[in-house]
Amino acid sequence: MGGSGPDRPLANEDTCVVTTCGRKIAVHRLRLAVADRPIGRLALDVGEDRGGDPGAWASLTADEARELARLLLLHADLTEQGATAEK
């Protein structure tokens, strides 16, 4: 398959989260067709906010995505612990 772009998600695959402030964070797999070796990446696309301010995107390797996931889980736990301690 030639070209580049997001792979189609599986029918039951989650692809986005909508934050309480209205930003949609979408996750896509990218496959870049290079003749000698295909390149796979994960893309995060943070959409515009409710006011129409533009979003951002990032392309990550599988290892970078795992590190980001680790940090998100770590900080989610710390945030929950902090909210419990403040009560």
Secondary structure, DSSP 8 states (H G I E B T S, - for coil): --SEEE----TT---EEE-TTS-EEEEEEEEE--SSS-EEEEEEEE---TT----EEEEE-HHHHHHHHHHHHHHHHHHHHHHHHH-
